[in-house]
Amino acid sequence: IVDQSIPLPQRNVEKDFLMAIENIVSITGRGTVATGRVERGQIKLNETVEIIGLKETRETTVIGLEMFQKTLEESVAGDNVGVLLRGIQKNEVQRGMVLAKPGSITPHTRFKAQVYILKK
C-alpha cells in the first residue's frame, strides 16, 4: 500500500551529465575514485568527462562505475556512485569540484551581485 501511495521521483536524465564530487578515494592498483550523486543526465563506461572547479579544468575517461559494491555499465540522475577516473591522481581532485559532460558548463571565478543590507 505504501509503494502505491508514494510516487517515484522524476530523474532528470535528458540533460547533460553533472555530478558534484563529495569524496575522493585512491584505490591501490586501480586509480582514483570520485564519489557523489549524479545531479542530472547519465554516464556510461568509457565516456569522456571534464573535472571542473577550484583548479584547471581537466578531461579524463570513466573507466569504472560502482554503486553499493556493484559494478555498473551506466549511472543515471539520482544514483550515488563511485566513478573511477583514468590517469587522475588523488591530489588533482577535491570535494566541491564537479564531473560534467565536456563543454556543458564553464567555471567562473568572479560574479557581480547586488546586495541589500537590512537594519532593525
Backbone atoms as SQL, in Angstrom:
CREATE TABLE atoms (id INTEGER PRIMARY KEY, chain TEXT, resi INTEGER, resn TEXT, atom TEXT, x REAL, y REAL, z REAL);
INSERT INTO atoms VALUES
  (1, 'A', 1, 'ILE', 'N', 0.837, -1.198, 0.000),
  (2, 'A', 1, 'ILE', 'CA', 0.000, 0.000, 0.000),
  (3, 'A', 1, 'ILE', 'C', 0.874, 1.252, 0.000),
  (4, 'A', 2, 'VAL', 'N', 1.939, 1.252, 0.790),
  (5, 'A', 2, 'VAL', 'CA', 2.822, 2.420, 0.840),
  (6, 'A', 2, 'VAL', 'C', 3.460, 2.675, -0.527),
  (7, 'A', 3, 'ASP', 'N', 3.904, 1.603, -1.192),
  (8, 'A', 3, 'ASP', 'CA', 4.532, 1.749, -2.509),
  (9, 'A', 3, 'ASP', 'C', 3.593, 2.374, -3.535),
  (10, 'A', 4, 'GLN', 'N', 2.309, 2.132, -3.388),
  (11, 'A', 4, 'GLN', 'CA', 1.338, 2.679, -4.335),
  (12, 'A', 4, 'GLN', 'C', 1.038, 4.145, -4.067),
  (13, 'A', 5, 'SER', 'N', 1.136, 4.585, -2.804),
  (14, 'A', 5, 'SER', 'CA', 0.788, 5.972, -2.480),
  (15, 'A', 5, 'SER', 'C', 1.938, 6.952, -2.619),
  (16, 'A', 6, 'ILE', 'N', 3.163, 6.479, -2.671),
  (17, 'A', 6, 'ILE', 'CA', 4.314, 7.377, -2.817),
  (18, 'A', 6, 'ILE', 'C', 4.824, 7.281, -4.252),
  (19, 'A', 7, 'PRO', 'N', 4.738, 8.389, -4.994),
  (20, 'A', 7, 'PRO', 'CA', 5.201, 8.340, -6.388),
  (21, 'A', 7, 'PRO', 'C', 6.727, 8.280, -6.467),
  (22, 'A', 8, 'LEU', 'N', 7.234, 7.642, -7.507),
  (23, 'A', 8, 'LEU', 'CA', 8.677, 7.602, -7.727),
  (24, 'A', 8, 'LEU', 'C', 9.159, 8.980, -8.157),
  (25, 'A', 9, 'PRO', 'N', 10.316, 9.413, -7.664),
  (26, 'A', 9, 'PRO', 'CA', 10.822, 10.737, -8.063),
  (27, 'A', 9, 'PRO', 'C', 11.207, 10.756, -9.542),
  (28, 'A', 10, 'GLN', 'N', 11.022, 11.909, -10.168),
  (29, 'A', 10, 'GLN', 'CA', 11.417, 12.079, -11.563),
  (30, 'A', 10, 'GLN', 'C', 12.933, 12.198, -11.638),
  (31, 'A', 11, 'ARG', 'N', 13.554, 11.468, -12.526),
  (32, 'A', 11, 'ARG', 'CA', 15.003, 11.540, -12.711),
  (33, 'A', 11, 'ARG', 'C', 15.294, 12.367, -13.950),
  (34, 'A', 12, 'ASN', 'N', 16.140, 13.366, -13.780),
  (35, 'A', 12, 'ASN', 'CA', 16.453, 14.320, -14.842),
  (36, 'A', 12, 'ASN', 'C', 17.550, 13.744, -15.752),
  (37, 'A', 13, 'VAL', 'N', 17.180, 12.798, -16.612),
  (38, 'A', 13, 'VAL', 'CA', 18.166, 12.098, -17.443),
  (39, 'A', 13, 'VAL', 'C', 18.342, 12.712, -18.827),
  (40, 'A', 14, 'GLU', 'N', 17.479, 13.641, -19.202),
  (41, 'A', 14, 'GLU', 'CA', 17.537, 14.235, -20.543),
  (42, 'A', 14, 'GLU', 'C', 18.650, 15.275, -20.685),
  (43, 'A', 15, 'LYS', 'N', 19.033, 15.913, -19.590),
  (44, 'A', 15, 'LYS', 'CA', 20.046, 16.971, -19.654),
  (45, 'A', 15, 'LYS', 'C', 21.455, 16.376, -19.648),
  (46, 'A', 16, 'ASP', 'N', 22.456, 17.247, -19.839),
  (47, 'A', 16, 'ASP', 'CA', 23.857, 16.815, -19.848),
  (48, 'A', 16, 'ASP', 'C', 24.287, 16.346, -18.461),
  (49, 'A', 17, 'PHE', 'N', 25.198, 15.372, -18.435),
  (50, 'A', 17, 'PHE', 'CA', 25.696, 14.784, -17.189),
  (51, 'A', 17, 'PHE', 'C', 26.354, 15.823, -16.288),
  (52, 'A', 18, 'LEU', 'N', 26.020, 15.750, -14.981),
  (53, 'A', 18, 'LEU', 'CA', 26.641, 16.599, -13.962),
  (54, 'A', 18, 'LEU', 'C', 26.629, 15.860, -12.637),
  (55, 'A', 19, 'MET', 'N', 27.792, 15.795, -11.978),
  (56, 'A', 19, 'MET', 'CA', 27.901, 15.173, -10.663),
  (57, 'A', 19, 'MET', 'C', 28.832, 15.990, -9.788),
  (58, 'A', 20, 'ALA', 'N', 28.342, 16.418, -8.628),
  (59, 'A', 20, 'ALA', 'CA', 29.179, 17.114, -7.654),
  (60, 'A', 20, 'ALA', 'C', 30.009, 16.077, -6.902),
  (61, 'A', 21, 'ILE', 'N', 31.306, 16.343, -6.765),
  (62, 'A', 21, 'ILE', 'CA', 32.202, 15.405, -6.082),
  (63, 'A', 21, 'ILE', 'C', 32.113, 15.630, -4.578),
  (64, 'A', 22, 'GLU', 'N', 31.756, 14.570, -3.850),
  (65, 'A', 22, 'GLU', 'CA', 31.620, 14.640, -2.398),
  (66, 'A', 22, 'GLU', 'C', 32.832, 14.062, -1.674),
  (67, 'A', 23, 'ASN', 'N', 33.493, 13.086, -2.295),
  (68, 'A', 23, 'ASN', 'CA', 34.636, 12.437, -1.654),
  (69, 'A', 23, 'ASN', 'C', 35.544, 11.857, -2.731),
  (70, 'A', 24, 'ILE', 'N', 36.826, 11.694, -2.374),
  (71, 'A', 24, 'ILE', 'CA', 37.801, 11.120, -3.295),
  (72, 'A', 24, 'ILE', 'C', 38.531, 9.998, -2.569),
  (73, 'A', 25, 'VAL', 'N', 38.663, 8.862, -3.247),
  (74, 'A', 25, 'VAL', 'CA', 39.335, 7.707, -2.668),
  (75, 'A', 25, 'VAL', 'C', 40.367, 7.210, -3.666),
  (76, 'A', 26, 'SER', 'N', 41.556, 6.870, -3.166),
  (77, 'A', 26, 'SER', 'CA', 42.587, 6.291, -4.019),
  (78, 'A', 26, 'SER', 'C', 42.631, 4.792, -3.754),
  (79, 'A', 27, 'ILE', 'N', 42.459, 3.994, -4.802),
  (80, 'A', 27, 'ILE', 'CA', 42.470, 2.541, -4.661),
  (81, 'A', 27, 'ILE', 'C', 43.752, 2.013, -5.294),
  (82, 'A', 28, 'THR', 'N', 44.581, 1.364, -4.491),
  (83, 'A', 28, 'THR', 'CA', 45.858, 0.839, -4.955),
  (84, 'A', 28, 'THR', 'C', 45.647, -0.126, -6.115),
  (85, 'A', 29, 'GLY', 'N', 46.393, 0.103, -7.181),
  (86, 'A', 29, 'GLY', 'CA', 46.313, -0.761, -8.346),
  (87, 'A', 29, 'GLY', 'C', 45.177, -0.435, -9.306),
  (88, 'A', 30, 'ARG', 'N', 44.276, 0.448, -8.910),
  (89, 'A', 30, 'ARG', 'CA', 43.137, 0.802, -9.772),
  (90, 'A', 30, 'ARG', 'C', 43.179, 2.270, -10.181),
  (91, 'A', 31, 'GLY', 'N', 43.295, 3.163, -9.187),
  (92, 'A', 31, 'GLY', 'CA', 43.329, 4.586, -9.500),
  (93, 'A', 31, 'GLY', 'C', 42.501, 5.404, -8.536),
  (94, 'A', 32, 'THR', 'N', 42.032, 6.544, -9.014),
  (95, 'A', 32, 'THR', 'CA', 41.294, 7.487, -8.182),
  (96, 'A', 32, 'THR', 'C', 39.802, 7.387, -8.467),
  (97, 'A', 33, 'VAL', 'N', 39.028, 7.308, -7.378),
  (98, 'A', 33, 'VAL', 'CA', 37.575, 7.223, -7.476),
  (99, 'A', 33, 'VAL', 'C', 36.964, 8.477, -6.871),
  (100, 'A', 34, 'ALA', 'N', 36.114, 9.155, -7.643),
  (101, 'A', 34, 'ALA', 'CA', 35.350, 10.305, -7.151),
  (102, 'A', 34, 'ALA', 'C', 33.940, 9.812, -6.858),
  (103, 'A', 35, 'THR', 'N', 33.445, 10.116, -5.655),
  (104, 'A', 35, 'THR', 'CA', 32.096, 9.685, -5.300),
  (105, 'A', 35, 'THR', 'C', 31.172, 10.884, -5.189),
  (106, 'A', 36, 'GLY', 'N', 29.897, 10.638, -5.426),
  (107, 'A', 36, 'GLY', 'CA', 28.896, 11.690, -5.317),
  (108, 'A', 36, 'GLY', 'C', 27.581, 11.234, -5.910),
  (109, 'A', 37, 'ARG', 'N', 26.623, 12.169, -5.941),
  (110, 'A', 37, 'ARG', 'CA', 25.302, 11.872, -6.505),
  (111, 'A', 37, 'ARG', 'C', 25.193, 12.492, -7.885),
  (112, 'A', 38, 'VAL', 'N', 24.748, 11.716, -8.837),
  (113, 'A', 38, 'VAL', 'CA', 24.538, 12.238, -10.187),
  (114, 'A', 38, 'VAL', 'C', 23.348, 13.194, -10.124),
  (115, 'A', 39, 'GLU', 'N', 23.603, 14.476, -10.401),
  (116, 'A', 39, 'GLU', 'CA', 22.562, 15.501, -10.314),
  (117, 'A', 39, 'GLU', 'C', 21.626, 15.456, -11.511),
  (118, 'A', 40, 'ARG', 'N', 22.200, 15.244, -12.688),
  (119, 'A', 40, 'ARG', 'CA', 21.381, 15.207, -13.905),
  (120, 'A', 40, 'ARG', 'C', 22.106, 14.400, -14.977),
  (121, 'A', 41, 'GLY', 'N', 21.348, 13.947, -15.956),
  (122, 'A', 41, 'GLY', 'CA', 21.934, 13.215, -17.069),
  (123, 'A', 41, 'GLY', 'C', 22.286, 11.785, -16.718),
  (124, 'A', 42, 'GLN', 'N', 23.154, 11.219, -17.541),
  (125, 'A', 42, 'GLN', 'CA', 23.618, 9.850, -17.321),
  (126, 'A', 42, 'GLN', 'C', 25.055, 9.724, -17.797),
  (127, 'A', 43, 'ILE', 'N', 25.740, 8.724, -17.271),
  (128, 'A', 43, 'ILE', 'CA', 27.139, 8.494, -17.631),
  (129, 'A', 43, 'ILE', 'C', 27.326, 7.001, -17.876),
  (130, 'A', 44, 'LYS', 'N', 28.146, 6.678, -18.869),
  (131, 'A', 44, 'LYS', 'CA', 28.433, 5.285, -19.205),
  (132, 'A', 44, 'LYS', 'C', 29.937, 5.056, -19.163),
  (133, 'A', 45, 'LEU', 'N', 30.323, 3.798, -19.068),
  (134, 'A', 45, 'LEU', 'CA', 31.740, 3.438, -19.100),
  (135, 'A', 45, 'LEU', 'C', 32.386, 3.943, -20.382),
  (136, 'A', 46, 'ASN', 'N', 33.644, 4.346, -20.278),
  (137, 'A', 46, 'ASN', 'CA', 34.469, 4.821, -21.397),
  (138, 'A', 46, 'ASN', 'C', 34.038, 6.161, -21.983),
  (139, 'A', 47, 'GLU', 'N', 33.125, 6.873, -21.315),
  (140, 'A', 47, 'GLU', 'CA', 32.771, 8.219, -21.768),
  (141, 'A', 47, 'GLU', 'C', 33.774, 9.218, -21.209),
  (142, 'A', 48, 'THR', 'N', 33.962, 10.309, -21.932),
  (143, 'A', 48, 'THR', 'CA', 34.858, 11.376, -21.508),
  (144, 'A', 48, 'THR', 'C', 34.091, 12.358, -20.637),
  (145, 'A', 49, 'VAL', 'N', 34.728, 12.797, -19.540),
  (146, 'A', 49, 'VAL', 'CA', 34.144, 13.810, -18.659),
  (147, 'A', 49, 'VAL', 'C', 35.183, 14.886, -18.369),
  (148, 'A', 50, 'GLU', 'N', 34.706, 16.057, -17.965),
  (149, 'A', 50, 'GLU', 'CA', 35.590, 17.126, -17.514),
  (150, 'A', 50, 'GLU', 'C', 35.507, 17.224, -16.004),
  (151, 'A', 51, 'ILE', 'N', 36.657, 17.502, -15.383),
  (152, 'A', 51, 'ILE', 'CA', 36.713, 17.781, -13.954),
  (153, 'A', 51, 'ILE', 'C', 36.831, 19.294, -13.846),
  (154, 'A', 52, 'ILE', 'N', 35.808, 19.936, -13.276),
  (155, 'A', 52, 'ILE', 'CA', 35.710, 21.394, -13.309),
  (156, 'A', 52, 'ILE', 'C', 35.640, 21.967, -11.899),
  (157, 'A', 53, 'GLY', 'N', 36.322, 23.117, -11.708),
  (158, 'A', 53, 'GLY', 'CA', 36.212, 23.862, -10.462),
  (159, 'A', 53, 'GLY', 'C', 37.466, 23.814, -9.623),
  (160, 'A', 54, 'LEU', 'N', 37.755, 24.924, -8.950),
  (161, 'A', 54, 'LEU', 'CA', 38.849, 25.088, -7.991),
  (162, 'A', 54, 'LEU', 'C', 40.246, 25.013, -8.602),
  (163, 'A', 55, 'LYS', 'N', 40.454, 24.205, -9.606),
  (164, 'A', 55, 'LYS', 'CA', 41.746, 24.078, -10.286),
  (165, 'A', 55, 'LYS', 'C', 41.503, 24.153, -11.786),
  (166, 'A', 56, 'GLU', 'N', 42.559, 23.933, -12.574),
  (167, 'A', 56, 'GLU', 'CA', 42.406, 23.902, -14.032),
  (168, 'A', 56, 'GLU', 'C', 41.440, 22.786, -14.433),
  (169, 'A', 57, 'THR', 'N', 40.619, 23.053, -15.427),
  (170, 'A', 57, 'THR', 'CA', 39.708, 22.038, -15.954),
  (171, 'A', 57, 'THR', 'C', 40.524, 20.940, -16.630),
  (172, 'A', 58, 'ARG', 'N', 40.201, 19.691, -16.296),
  (173, 'A', 58, 'ARG', 'CA', 40.894, 18.532, -16.876),
  (174, 'A', 58, 'ARG', 'C', 39.884, 17.625, -17.532),
  (175, 'A', 59, 'GLU', 'N', 40.329, 16.914, -18.544),
  (176, 'A', 59, 'GLU', 'CA', 39.481, 15.941, -19.214),
  (177, 'A', 59, 'GLU', 'C', 40.020, 14.548, -18.911),
  (178, 'A', 60, 'THR', 'N', 39.118, 13.605, -18.687),
  (179, 'A', 60, 'THR', 'CA', 39.515, 12.232, -18.401),
  (180, 'A', 60, 'THR', 'C', 38.423, 11.281, -18.879),
  (181, 'A', 61, 'THR', 'N', 38.695, 9.992, -18.742),
  (182, 'A', 61, 'THR', 'CA', 37.752, 8.962, -19.175),
  (183, 'A', 61, 'THR', 'C', 37.263, 8.166, -17.974),
  (184, 'A', 62, 'VAL', 'N', 35.985, 7.826, -17.985),
  (185, 'A', 62, 'VAL', 'CA', 35.393, 6.995, -16.934),
  (186, 'A', 62, 'VAL', 'C', 35.738, 5.543, -17.247),
  (187, 'A', 63, 'ILE', 'N', 36.507, 4.905, -16.355),
  (188, 'A', 63, 'ILE', 'CA', 36.888, 3.508, -16.600),
  (189, 'A', 63, 'ILE', 'C', 36.214, 2.543, -15.627),
  (190, 'A', 64, 'GLY', 'N', 35.391, 3.084, -14.723),
  (191, 'A', 64, 'GLY', 'CA', 34.654, 2.226, -13.804),
  (192, 'A', 64, 'GLY', 'C', 33.531, 2.987, -13.126),
  (193, 'A', 65, 'LEU', 'N', 32.408, 2.305, -12.916),
  (194, 'A', 65, 'LEU', 'CA', 31.266, 2.856, -12.190),
  (195, 'A', 65, 'LEU', 'C', 30.831, 1.828, -11.161),
  (196, 'A', 66, 'GLU', 'N', 30.589, 2.280, -9.933),
  (197, 'A', 66, 'GLU', 'CA', 30.187, 1.355, -8.885),
  (198, 'A', 66, 'GLU', 'C', 29.170, 2.016, -7.969),
  (199, 'A', 67, 'MET', 'N', 28.147, 1.240, -7.572),
  (200, 'A', 67, 'MET', 'CA', 27.147, 1.722, -6.623),
  (201, 'A', 67, 'MET', 'C', 26.874, 0.607, -5.619),
  (202, 'A', 68, 'PHE', 'N', 27.118, 0.870, -4.345),
  (203, 'A', 68, 'PHE', 'CA', 26.918, -0.108, -3.274),
  (204, 'A', 68, 'PHE', 'C', 27.605, -1.437, -3.585),
  (205, 'A', 69, 'GLN', 'N', 28.899, -1.381, -3.917),
  (206, 'A', 69, 'GLN', 'CA', 29.751, -2.530, -4.233),
  (207, 'A', 69, 'GLN', 'C', 29.282, -3.339, -5.441),
  (208, 'A', 70, 'LYS', 'N', 28.490, -2.722, -6.324),
  (209, 'A', 70, 'LYS', 'CA', 28.075, -3.393, -7.556),
  (210, 'A', 70, 'LYS', 'C', 28.591, -2.598, -8.741),
  (211, 'A', 71, 'THR', 'N', 29.235, -3.297, -9.674),
  (212, 'A', 71, 'THR', 'CA', 29.763, -2.659, -10.874),
  (213, 'A', 71, 'THR', 'C', 28.613, -2.360, -11.830),
  (214, 'A', 72, 'LEU', 'N', 28.648, -1.153, -12.409),
  (215, 'A', 72, 'LEU', 'CA', 27.591, -0.716, -13.323),
  (216, 'A', 72, 'LEU', 'C', 28.151, -0.442, -14.711),
  (217, 'A', 73, 'GLU', 'N', 27.299, -0.530, -15.716),
  (218, 'A', 73, 'GLU', 'CA', 27.644, -0.127, -17.081),
  (219, 'A', 73, 'GLU', 'C', 27.305, 1.345, -17.290),
  (220, 'A', 74, 'GLU', 'N', 26.256, 1.817, -16.583),
  (221, 'A', 74, 'GLU', 'CA', 25.850, 3.218, -16.674),
  (222, 'A', 74, 'GLU', 'C', 25.193, 3.643, -15.370),
  (223, 'A', 75, 'SER', 'N', 25.143, 4.953, -15.167),
  (224, 'A', 75, 'SER', 'CA', 24.527, 5.528, -13.981),
  (225, 'A', 75, 'SER', 'C', 23.676, 6.712, -14.420),
  (226, 'A', 76, 'VAL', 'N', 22.537, 6.910, -13.739),
  (227, 'A', 76, 'VAL', 'CA', 21.615, 7.985, -14.119),
  (228, 'A', 76, 'VAL', 'C', 21.381, 8.931, -12.945),
  (229, 'A', 77, 'ALA', 'N', 20.735, 10.053, -13.229),
  (230, 'A', 77, 'ALA', 'CA', 20.449, 11.066, -12.213),
  (231, 'A', 77, 'ALA', 'C', 19.789, 10.430, -10.991),
  (232, 'A', 78, 'GLY', 'N', 20.272, 10.820, -9.812),
  (233, 'A', 78, 'GLY', 'CA', 19.744, 10.296, -8.557),
  (234, 'A', 78, 'GLY', 'C', 20.582, 9.192, -7.952),
  (235, 'A', 79, 'ASP', 'N', 21.464, 8.576, -8.729),
  (236, 'A', 79, 'ASP', 'CA', 22.322, 7.497, -8.221),
  (237, 'A', 79, 'ASP', 'C', 23.496, 8.064, -7.431),
  (238, 'A', 80, 'ASN', 'N', 23.831, 7.411, -6.312),
  (239, 'A', 80, 'ASN', 'CA', 25.060, 7.712, -5.579),
  (240, 'A', 80, 'ASN', 'C', 26.107, 6.729, -6.071),
  (241, 'A', 81, 'VAL', 'N', 27.127, 7.243, -6.753),
  (242, 'A', 81, 'VAL', 'CA', 28.083, 6.362, -7.418),
  (243, 'A', 81, 'VAL', 'C', 29.528, 6.732, -7.119),
  (244, 'A', 82, 'GLY', 'N', 30.393, 5.766, -7.374),
  (245, 'A', 82, 'GLY', 'CA', 31.826, 5.988, -7.402),
  (246, 'A', 82, 'GLY', 'C', 32.263, 5.907, -8.850),
  (247, 'A', 83, 'VAL', 'N', 33.013, 6.912, -9.301),
  (248, 'A', 83, 'VAL', 'CA', 33.455, 6.979, -10.696),
  (249, 'A', 83, 'VAL', 'C', 34.975, 6.850, -10.724),
  (250, 'A', 84, 'LEU', 'N', 35.476, 5.774, -11.324),
  (251, 'A', 84, 'LEU', 'CA', 36.913, 5.551, -11.457),
  (252, 'A', 84, 'LEU', 'C', 37.413, 6.342, -12.658),
  (253, 'A', 85, 'LEU', 'N', 38.395, 7.231, -12.413),
  (254, 'A', 85, 'LEU', 'CA', 38.871, 8.164, -13.434),
  (255, 'A', 85, 'LEU', 'C', 40.257, 7.777, -13.930),
  (256, 'A', 86, 'ARG', 'N', 40.433, 7.710, -15.246),
  (257, 'A', 86, 'ARG', 'CA', 41.711, 7.317, -15.852),
  (258, 'A', 86, 'ARG', 'C', 42.745, 8.433, -15.717),
  (259, 'A', 87, 'GLY', 'N', 43.946, 8.080, -15.226),
  (260, 'A', 87, 'GLY', 'CA', 45.087, 8.988, -15.215),
  (261, 'A', 87, 'GLY', 'C', 44.988, 10.174, -14.275),
  (262, 'A', 88, 'ILE', 'N', 44.124, 10.111, -13.287),
  (263, 'A', 88, 'ILE', 'CA', 43.944, 11.219, -12.346),
  (264, 'A', 88, 'ILE', 'C', 44.486, 10.805, -10.983),
  (265, 'A', 89, 'GLN', 'N', 45.299, 11.682, -10.381),
  (266, 'A', 89, 'GLN', 'CA', 45.831, 11.437, -9.045),
  (267, 'A', 89, 'GLN', 'C', 44.867, 12.013, -8.004),
  (268, 'A', 90, 'LYS', 'N', 44.911, 11.469, -6.795),
  (269, 'A', 90, 'LYS', 'CA', 44.011, 11.912, -5.725),
  (270, 'A', 90, 'LYS', 'C', 44.170, 13.398, -5.428),
  (271, 'A', 91, 'ASN', 'N', 45.394, 13.920, -5.508),
  (272, 'A', 91, 'ASN', 'CA', 45.629, 15.334, -5.179),
  (273, 'A', 91, 'ASN', 'C', 45.176, 16.293, -6.285),
  (274, 'A', 92, 'GLU', 'N', 44.738, 15.776, -7.420),
  (275, 'A', 92, 'GLU', 'CA', 44.262, 16.619, -8.520),
  (276, 'A', 92, 'GLU', 'C', 42.760, 16.890, -8.447),
  (277, 'A', 93, 'VAL', 'N', 42.081, 16.195, -7.551),
  (278, 'A', 93, 'VAL', 'CA', 40.631, 16.314, -7.418),
  (279, 'A', 93, 'VAL', 'C', 40.303, 16.569, -5.958),
  (280, 'A', 94, 'GLN', 'N', 39.280, 17.380, -5.698),
  (281, 'A', 94, 'GLN', 'CA', 38.861, 17.603, -4.320),
  (282, 'A', 94, 'GLN', 'C', 37.367, 17.846, -4.236),
  (283, 'A', 95, 'ARG', 'N', 36.859, 17.691, -3.018),
  (284, 'A', 95, 'ARG', 'CA', 35.438, 17.916, -2.754),
  (285, 'A', 95, 'ARG', 'C', 35.055, 19.318, -3.220),
  (286, 'A', 96, 'GLY', 'N', 33.913, 19.441, -3.864),
  (287, 'A', 96, 'GLY', 'CA', 33.460, 20.736, -4.361),
  (288, 'A', 96, 'GLY', 'C', 33.631, 20.886, -5.865),
  (289, 'A', 97, 'MET', 'N', 34.492, 20.072, -6.447),
  (290, 'A', 97, 'MET', 'CA', 34.633, 20.072, -7.905),
  (291, 'A', 97, 'MET', 'C', 33.469, 19.271, -8.487),
  (292, 'A', 98, 'VAL', 'N', 33.291, 19.350, -9.797),
  (293, 'A', 98, 'VAL', 'CA', 32.221, 18.590, -10.439),
  (294, 'A', 98, 'VAL', 'C', 32.758, 17.805, -11.629),
  (295, 'A', 99, 'LEU', 'N', 32.084, 16.709, -11.932),
  (296, 'A', 99, 'LEU', 'CA', 32.313, 15.976, -13.170),
  (297, 'A', 99, 'LEU', 'C', 31.167, 16.355, -14.095),
  (298, 'A', 100, 'ALA', 'N', 31.482, 16.683, -15.341),
  (299, 'A', 100, 'ALA', 'CA', 30.447, 17.117, -16.282),
  (300, 'A', 100, 'ALA', 'C', 30.774, 16.668, -17.694),
  (301, 'A', 101, 'LYS', 'N', 29.750, 16.622, -18.517),
  (302, 'A', 101, 'LYS', 'CA', 29.933, 16.340, -19.939),
  (303, 'A', 101, 'LYS', 'C', 30.793, 17.452, -20.524),
  (304, 'A', 102, 'PRO', 'N', 31.810, 17.119, -21.323),
  (305, 'A', 102, 'PRO', 'CA', 32.691, 18.151, -21.888),
  (306, 'A', 102, 'PRO', 'C', 31.913, 19.247, -22.623),
  (307, 'A', 103, 'GLY', 'N', 32.239, 20.504, -22.271),
  (308, 'A', 103, 'GLY', 'CA', 31.632, 21.659, -22.918),
  (309, 'A', 103, 'GLY', 'C', 30.261, 22.049, -22.406),
  (310, 'A', 104, 'SER', 'N', 29.720, 21.313, -21.437),
  (311, 'A', 104, 'SER', 'CA', 28.358, 21.598, -20.978),
  (312, 'A', 104, 'SER', 'C', 28.287, 22.730, -19.958),
  (313, 'A', 105, 'ILE', 'N', 29.340, 22.929, -19.162),
  (314, 'A', 105, 'ILE', 'CA', 29.368, 24.041, -18.208),
  (315, 'A', 105, 'ILE', 'C', 30.749, 24.684, -18.221),
  (316, 'A', 106, 'THR', 'N', 30.803, 25.943, -17.789),
  (317, 'A', 106, 'THR', 'CA', 32.086, 26.647, -17.718),
  (318, 'A', 106, 'THR', 'C', 32.284, 27.187, -16.308),
  (319, 'A', 107, 'PRO', 'N', 33.500, 27.108, -15.795),
  (320, 'A', 107, 'PRO', 'CA', 33.759, 27.636, -14.452),
  (321, 'A', 107, 'PRO', 'C', 33.890, 29.157, -14.486),
  (322, 'A', 108, 'HIS', 'N', 33.541, 29.782, -13.376),
  (323, 'A', 108, 'HIS', 'CA', 33.667, 31.235, -13.248),
  (324, 'A', 108, 'HIS', 'C', 34.406, 31.558, -11.959),
  (325, 'A', 109, 'THR', 'N', 35.256, 32.587, -12.005),
  (326, 'A', 109, 'THR', 'CA', 35.991, 32.995, -10.809),
  (327, 'A', 109, 'THR', 'C', 35.477, 34.310, -10.243),
  (328, 'A', 110, 'ARG', 'N', 34.601, 34.991, -10.974),
  (329, 'A', 110, 'ARG', 'CA', 34.026, 36.251, -10.498),
  (330, 'A', 110, 'ARG', 'C', 32.549, 36.312, -10.848),
  (331, 'A', 111, 'PHE', 'N', 31.830, 37.111, -10.076),
  (332, 'A', 111, 'PHE', 'CA', 30.442, 37.387, -10.416),
  (333, 'A', 111, 'PHE', 'C', 30.062, 38.746, -9.859),
  (334, 'A', 112, 'LYS', 'N', 29.032, 39.326, -10.419),
  (335, 'A', 112, 'LYS', 'CA', 28.539, 40.622, -9.993),
  (336, 'A', 112, 'LYS', 'C', 27.265, 40.388, -9.190),
  (337, 'A', 113, 'ALA', 'N', 27.166, 41.053, -8.035),
  (338, 'A', 113, 'ALA', 'CA', 25.993, 40.871, -7.181),
  (339, 'A', 113, 'ALA', 'C', 25.484, 42.219, -6.692),
  (340, 'A', 114, 'GLN', 'N', 24.201, 42.262, -6.408),
  (341, 'A', 114, 'GLN', 'CA', 23.597, 43.436, -5.796),
  (342, 'A', 114, 'GLN', 'C', 23.076, 42.975, -4.442),
  (343, 'A', 115, 'VAL', 'N', 23.559, 43.624, -3.371),
  (344, 'A', 115, 'VAL', 'CA', 23.248, 43.187, -2.016),
  (345, 'A', 115, 'VAL', 'C', 22.469, 44.276, -1.290),
  (346, 'A', 116, 'TYR', 'N', 21.408, 43.885, -0.614),
  (347, 'A', 116, 'TYR', 'CA', 20.643, 44.803, 0.231),
  (348, 'A', 116, 'TYR', 'C', 20.909, 44.429, 1.677),
  (349, 'A', 117, 'ILE', 'N', 21.363, 45.403, 2.481),
  (350, 'A', 117, 'ILE', 'CA', 21.636, 45.153, 3.891),
  (351, 'A', 117, 'ILE', 'C', 20.470, 45.715, 4.692),
  (352, 'A', 118, 'LEU', 'N', 19.840, 44.851, 5.461),
  (353, 'A', 118, 'LEU', 'CA', 18.679, 45.242, 6.251),
  (354, 'A', 118, 'LEU', 'C', 19.098, 45.580, 7.665),
  (355, 'A', 119, 'LYS', 'N', 18.504, 46.653, 8.229),
  (356, 'A', 119, 'LYS', 'CA', 18.772, 47.032, 9.616),
  (357, 'A', 119, 'LYS', 'C', 17.490, 46.893, 10.418),
  (358, 'A', 120, 'LYS', 'N', 17.652, 46.750, 11.729),
  (359, 'A', 120, 'LYS', 'CA', 16.481, 46.689, 12.603),
  (360, 'A', 120, 'LYS', 'C', 15.874, 48.045, 12.755);
